[in-house]
Amino acid sequence: GTFAIESPVQKRLHVTETKEDVFKIIMQHSHWTLNPRIVRAWIDKSGDTISWLEKKGLNFRLTRLYPEQTPLALHCSEKNGSAIINALMKDCNELGVKVLFKTRANEILTDKSGSPNRVIARDEKKDISMQTRSVIIATGGYGGSKSLLKKYCPEYICRDYSLRALKNIHNGDGIRMAFNIGAASEGLGQMLLHGPVLEVDRFAWFPFIEACTLWINRDGERFMAEAADFNPFESPNGVLRQPGQMCFSLFDADIKQHLVTHGLERSQSGTHLDPVKFE
């Protein structure tokens, strides 16, 4: 899903929250630990981005990340991320944009003023030097790098964990290249989002926050209200305070059978959920 506010989708559905409303919500929720100029720029362009994608033939629905979430700001394409990628690739082909696959960027070089002017990369056979007036880094985060997690996410415990299948993907390559030319390291983010989750078929997963379970720490003590106001961003704070920064989710055979029969039931306006199947 893609965040946006004051988008054409929201206007058609009479979502009344404004950019100013959402800016205040985000900054207050973060206790002003975020850079307000970056937050403002992101918010101000978000609605235009959805409008730009709609003009390329994409259709969006509004959904919620968790029950009762407001405002409705999460925009999901009808065919998920693949539809967006296909639309942008179509544009690239029509505009003559050259896309290099199986090519790894290794270094960003700058001119005397410090502005990026060249990227050094390598494909399967040779090194490539590309002259450029600007560089956009879109390589994802650093959830697959234990060294960066240790340095920038102190809550992380260095065990043999993979974070949402990121172990061999999001290694912070782009972040390191940016650091090498003087980028700031402020606000690299909180890596933990949910409390206990269940993975189905490796990738499909959902939080037990919505499955009527009890959360206990390794001493067998219940330590928080599991619903956490139905806000998954809050539940890690409770888990991180527990011994070993871990917890377990308890549920009985009746709850399991209900999920097998009915799938995940949750009140999320605009979300279309297929029943989760258990073996």
N, C-alpha and C positions, 0 to 999 in steps of 0.2 A: 504493500500500500504506500501511497504518497500523501504526505501532509500538505494541506492547502487551506487557506482561509480567504473568504470573499471570492470564491471560484464561481464559474457559471453554474456548476452542479448545485452548489449550496444556494445560489440565488433562485434557481428554479424550484428548489424544495423549501424555500423560505427560512433557511438557516440565517439567523439575524446577527450572530456574533461578528464583531469587526476585528480588523488587524490590531487595533489598540487593545481590545478586550483580551485577545490571545497573547499579545506581548506581555501584559500584566500577569496573566495566569502563569506563563512560562517563567518569568523572572521571579515571581513570588514563590513558585514551587521550588525553584533552584536556590532560593535565598540569595539571589543576585551573585551566585558564583560563576555565572556565564557572562561572556562578553556581550553587552547589550547591543553594540553596533552590529555584530555578526548576526545575532538573533533577529534584530530589526530587518536587516537586509534579506535574510532568509524568509521571514514572514511576508515582507512587502512584495517579493517576486513570486510567491507560491501560487496565488490564484491565477496569475498570468501564465504560469507554467501549465496548469491544467487546461486553460483556454487554448494555448499553443498546441497541446497534444490533441485536444478535441478537434481542432481544425485539420488534423492529420487522419481523422476518421475513428479515433478511439472513443469508446464509451466508458463512463465511470459510474460506480455506485458508491454511496457513502456507507461506512460501516463503523463499528466500534471495536477497539482493541480489547476492552473489557466491559462487562455489563454496566449500564447507566453512565458511561463515559460521556461527558459533554465538554466542549461543543463537538458536534459531528464534523470532524476535520480529516478523517482518514479516507482517501479516495483509492478505490481498487478498480483496476481495469477489468472488463468482463472476462478477458482471457489471461488475467494476471500479467506478470512481468514480460512474458514472451511476446505479447501483443505490442508492448511499448518498444521492445528491442526490434521487432520486425518493422514497425513504422519508422523508427530512426534509421535502420539499415536501408530501407527503401529511399529515404531522403538522401542518404550518403551516396547511393548508386546514381540517383538522378543528378546530384550535384558534382559527381566525379570525385568524391572523397575517397582516398585510398586507405583501406583498412588492412593492417598487418596482423595476421593471425600467427600464433605460435612464436611470438616475438617478445622478448623480455627487455623492458627498460632497466638500465643499470645505473645511469647517472644523468643528472641535470647540470648543465654548465651555464654560467652567467657571463654577461659582458662587464666592462669596467664599472658600470653604474650599479651592478648587482641584479640587473633584470635577466631572467632566463632567456637564453638565445639558442640553446642547442640541447638535444637529447641524444645520449649514447645508448644504443640498444643492441640486441643480438638475436638473430633468428636461428634456425637450426644449422646454418652453415657459416654465417659470417657476421662481423660487427657492422652496425649501421649507424651513421651519424646524420641526424635530422636537424636542419636549421629551422628555428621557429621564433615567432614574436611573443608567444605566451605558451604556458603549459598548464593543463588541467590534470590534477591528480585525482583519479577515481578508482583507486586500487583497494578500497575497503579499509577495514581497521586492522587491529593487531592481536585479535583473539587467538591466533595460532602461534604466537611468539611468546615463549616463556620468559625470555629476557626482558622484553618490553612490558609484559604483564607485571613482572616483579618491580620494575622501575616506576611505572605510571599508574598501576592499579594495585595499591598496597593491600586491598582486601583479598586479592587473589592468593590462593594457597598453591604452591608449586607441587602438584601431584601429576600423575599421568592421566590428566583429564583432557578431553577435547571439548571445545566450546561450540556446540551446535554445528558440528561438522566443519569447523573452521581450521582444524589443526594443520592441514596442508595447503590452505588457501590464503587466509588473511594473516600473512606474516609481517605486515607492516613495511613492506618494501617501499611503497610510495612515501610513507611517513619518514623513513630513514633518508631517502633522497632529498626530501624537503628540509630535514634537519641539517643536512650537509651544506645547504646553501643559505642557512640562517633562519629558517622558519621557526616560529614560536611553538613551544610545546604545551602551551596552556590549554586546559580543558580537553584532554584526550578521552574523557568519558568514563562512565561506570559500566563495567562489563556484565554485572549480574542484573538480571531483569526479574525473573520469577522465583517463587519458592519451588517446592517439589514439582517435577513434571514427569509425564509418562511419554515415552517414545513408542510409536507404532510404525512398523515397517521402516525403521531407522530414521526417517525424516518427519513423518507426520507426528505431531505431539500436541499435547494440551496441558495446561496447568491443573493440578489437583485442587487449585483454589476454588474451582467450580464443580468439584465432584464429591462434595459432602464428606470430606475426610477430616481426620484429626492429625495435626502436626505435633510431633514430639521431638525433643532433642535426644542426644545419645544417652542421657540419664533417665529417659522415660518420662520426662516432664513436658506437659503442654505449656507453651510459652507465649502464644499470641492468638488473637482472633484470626482464624484462617482466612476469612473473607478479606481481611485487611482493607475494609471499605471497598472491596472489589477492585482495588487498584494494584495491579501486579508490580508497579514501580516501588511500592512501599514494602512488600513482603520480604525482599532480600535484607532490608535493614534489621528485621527481627531475626532472620536466620543468622546473619553475621555476628550477632551477639551471643550465639549459643556455643557451648564447648565444641572445639574443633570446627566451628563455623559450618555445621551441618545439621540436617534434620531428617526425619523419616515421616512418611505419610501412612496412616493406618486407615484401612477400609475393610468392610466385611464382604461375604459372598453375595449378599443381597444387593449391595451397591454395584459390585462387579456385574451381576446378572442384569441389573437395570441398564447399565451402560452397553452391555452386549446387545440387549433387545432394542433400546431406544437411541443409542448413540449419545453424543454430548448434547445436552439440552441447555441452552442459555439464551437469554433475551438480548439479542443484538440486532437492532433494527437495521435492515439493509444487508445483513450477512446471510449468505446461503451456505449452510453447513451440511455436509453429508455425514450419515452415521459413522462413528468410528468403530471398526470391526476388531474384535479381540479373538485371539486364538485360545 
